[in-house]
Amino acid sequence: MPGTQRELTLRFLAEPADVNYGGKVFGGAVMKWIDQAGYALASAWSGRYAVTVYVGGIQFENPIAIGSLVEVRARLLHTGTTSMHIGVDVHAADPRAADATPRRTTHCIIVFVAVDDARQPATVPVFVPTDDEQRELQAYALRFMDLRRGVEAERRAFLQRFDPAGE
Ligand SMILES: CC(C)(COP(=O)(O)OP(=O)(O)OC[C@H]1O[C@@H](n2cnc3c(N)ncnc32)[C@H](O)[C@@H]1OP(=O)(O)O)[C@@H](O)C(=O)NCCC(=O)NCCS
């Protein structure tokens, strides 16, 4: 039911097809998993098709070995009128060491917008935090949004100067 599921985790093994030229998982594969987990949560929360509009703060902290057990956890942090701000954490562990603590490899915020059949932004159920942890997560998303405004101003100035034809 829309407006109920605020968290999900994808679990799978990093496959040989995900390898980069250095023998570890390709960064593009990790970004795809982030998008997939975010999409699954955004569509469950909104009950609609949703499109990615922004990914921020992504950093590859640790490499992932092929054959690792990967967990991609998506958590709803904040909703706007049509947007859903989702925090995604990627952890990986060697499945042969069942008691090993999975290591974080990536964290980012990804924003999805729910769209209607005409691909126009559509309203989403409001996320109302119900405990301190959820309030903290929402405050993080709001601070991140503020920081993004500064980044966006820089980005716009750069594009006007170096890629005006793309506007
Ligand atoms: C997503 C899209 C439909 C939004 O259209 P739009 O005309 O920008 O709509 P709006 O200006 O009303 O913005 C809609 C929401 O997106 C949010 N948004 C837009 N740009 C954003 C950005 N860079 N970062 C975060 N949120 C953003 C707005 O804040 C708004 O949220 P709110 O309704 O919760 O306040 C349009 O930008 C689009 O189609 N983008 C391409 C999406 C895509 O192809 N993704 C990759 C494949 S899925």
The ligand as an SDF file (V2000), in Angstrom:
LIG
                    3D

 48 50  0  0  0  0  0  0  0  0999 V2000
   11.6140   14.6890  -12.9670 C   0  0  0  0  0  0  0  0  0  0  0  0
   10.9250   15.6670  -13.8930 C   0  0  0  0  0  0  0  0  0  0  0  0
    9.6650   15.0330  -14.4480 C   0  0  0  0  0  0  0  0  0  0  0  0
   10.5600   16.8770  -13.0350 C   0  0  0  0  0  0  0  0  0  0  0  0
   10.0090   17.8410  -13.8770 O   0  0  0  0  0  0  0  0  0  0  0  0
   10.0880   19.3820  -13.5070 P   0  0  0  0  0  0  0  0  0  0  0  0
    9.4200   20.1430  -14.5650 O   0  0  0  0  0  0  0  0  0  0  0  0
   11.4970   19.7020  -13.1040 O   0  0  0  0  0  0  0  0  0  0  0  0
    9.1440   19.4070  -12.2610 O   0  0  0  0  0  0  0  0  0  0  0  0
    9.2160   20.3520  -11.0060 P   0  0  0  0  0  0  0  0  0  0  0  0
   10.0520   21.5600  -11.2310 O   0  0  0  0  0  0  0  0  0  0  0  0
    7.7880   20.5080  -10.5850 O   0  0  0  0  0  0  0  0  0  0  0  0
    9.9790   19.4550   -9.9260 O   0  0  0  0  0  0  0  0  0  0  0  0
    9.3920   18.2740   -9.4560 C   0  0  0  0  0  0  0  0  0  0  0  0
   10.1040   17.8780   -8.1940 C   0  0  0  0  0  0  0  0  0  0  0  0
   11.4450   17.5470   -8.5070 O   0  0  0  0  0  0  0  0  0  0  0  0
   12.3050   18.2130   -7.6080 C   0  0  0  0  0  0  0  0  0  0  0  0
   13.5700   18.4590   -8.2830 N   0  0  0  0  0  0  0  0  0  0  0  0
   13.7630   18.9570   -9.5070 C   0  0  0  0  0  0  0  0  0  0  0  0
   15.0890   19.0570   -9.7570 N   0  0  0  0  0  0  0  0  0  0  0  0
   15.7170   18.5950   -8.6480 C   0  0  0  0  0  0  0  0  0  0  0  0
   17.0810   18.4350   -8.2770 C   0  0  0  0  0  0  0  0  0  0  0  0
   18.0920   18.7520   -9.0850 N   0  0  0  0  0  0  0  0  0  0  0  0
   17.3540   17.9310   -7.0700 N   0  0  0  0  0  0  0  0  0  0  0  0
   16.3710   17.5620   -6.2240 C   0  0  0  0  0  0  0  0  0  0  0  0
   15.0500   17.6870   -6.5240 N   0  0  0  0  0  0  0  0  0  0  0  0
   14.7470   18.2050   -7.7110 C   0  0  0  0  0  0  0  0  0  0  0  0
   11.5900   19.5070   -7.2900 C   0  0  0  0  0  0  0  0  0  0  0  0
   12.0950   20.0690   -6.0870 O   0  0  0  0  0  0  0  0  0  0  0  0
   10.1730   19.0060   -7.1640 C   0  0  0  0  0  0  0  0  0  0  0  0
   10.0030   18.4110   -5.8920 O   0  0  0  0  0  0  0  0  0  0  0  0
    8.6830   18.7040   -4.9630 P   0  0  0  0  0  0  0  0  0  0  0  0
    7.4780   18.5150   -5.8360 O   0  0  0  0  0  0  0  0  0  0  0  0
    8.7540   17.6410   -3.9170 O   0  0  0  0  0  0  0  0  0  0  0  0
    8.8270   20.0960   -4.4540 O   0  0  0  0  0  0  0  0  0  0  0  0
   11.8610   16.1070  -15.0570 C   0  0  0  0  0  0  0  0  0  0  0  0
   12.9200   16.8840  -14.5160 O   0  0  0  0  0  0  0  0  0  0  0  0
   12.4440   14.9250  -15.7990 C   0  0  0  0  0  0  0  0  0  0  0  0
   11.7570   14.2410  -16.5480 O   0  0  0  0  0  0  0  0  0  0  0  0
   13.7430   14.6830  -15.5960 N   0  0  0  0  0  0  0  0  0  0  0  0
   14.4280   13.5370  -16.2290 C   0  0  0  0  0  0  0  0  0  0  0  0
   14.2730   12.3100  -15.3540 C   0  0  0  0  0  0  0  0  0  0  0  0
   15.0460   11.1600  -15.9510 C   0  0  0  0  0  0  0  0  0  0  0  0
   15.0590   10.9570  -17.1390 O   0  0  0  0  0  0  0  0  0  0  0  0
   15.7130   10.3870  -15.0760 N   0  0  0  0  0  0  0  0  0  0  0  0
   16.6060    9.3390  -15.4850 C   0  0  0  0  0  0  0  0  0  0  0  0
   15.9450    8.0980  -15.8470 C   0  0  0  0  0  0  0  0  0  0  0  0
   14.7590    7.5160  -14.6990 S   0  0  0  0  0  0  0  0  0  0  0  0
  1  2  1  0
  2  3  1  0
  2  4  1  0
  2 36  1  0
  4  5  1  0
  5  6  1  0
  6  7  2  0
  6  8  1  0
  6  9  1  0
  9 10  1  0
 10 11  2  0
 10 12  1  0
 10 13  1  0
 13 14  1  0
 14 15  1  0
 15 16  1  0
 15 30  1  0
 16 17  1  0
 17 18  1  0
 17 28  1  0
 18 19  1  0
 18 27  1  0
 19 20  2  0
 20 21  1  0
 21 22  1  0
 21 27  2  0
 22 23  1  0
 22 24  2  0
 24 25  1  0
 25 26  2  0
 26 27  1  0
 28 29  1  0
 28 30  1  0
 30 31  1  0
 31 32  1  0
 32 33  2  0
 32 34  1  0
 32 35  1  0
 36 37  1  0
 36 38  1  0
 38 39  2  0
 38 40  1  0
 40 41  1  0
 41 42  1  0
 42 43  1  0
 43 44  2  0
 43 45  1  0
 45 46  1  0
 46 47  1  0
 47 48  1  0
M  END
$$$$
